[in-house]
Amino acid sequence: MKTIVPMVLLVLMVAQSPSQAADLNGAWTIDTTSCGQVFTKENNKLAFKPDADMHAGGLIVHGKQITGTFQKCTVKSLRDDGANAKVIASCSDGVSVSDIAFEVTFSGDNRITLSSKEPVPVEMRYVRCPL
């Protein structure tokens, strides 16, 4: 389950239309109080702290690339329905690569909900970190 959540987040962040994709760039986690424990900036680039997965974990979105603490995804296709976006992304956990389908729901400024029906139903809420 821990592997599924970061992948879902990554894919969802990148799945927005070009105008929304820029809004998704940045660092995302489940709780803004965890931002300092999960993310850092190295050479003016966002990065995970070494023990990020021991805290809330999260995602870093940069264009169509989404990086979690355990996997990396590249958006292959998306369908933007306004408040929701359906995404298919190619994700790798370092051992295998698979296509994953997700839905991203915008639930306010700097807040999204990511959901997936397979391989198990998952729904996670995320907030953007003010880094």
KAJO-V25079 format. One record per helix or strand of 3 or more residues. SS is the DSSP state (@ for helix, = for strand). FROM is the first residue (numbers start at 1). LEN is the number of residues. If there is no record, write none. Layout:
SS|FROM|LEN + SS|FROM|LEN
This chain:
@|2|13 + @|18|7 + =|26|4 + @|32|7 + =|39|4 + =|45|4 + @|52|3 + =|59|4 + =|65|4 + =|72|9 + =|84|9 + =|97|10 + =|111|6 + =|122|7
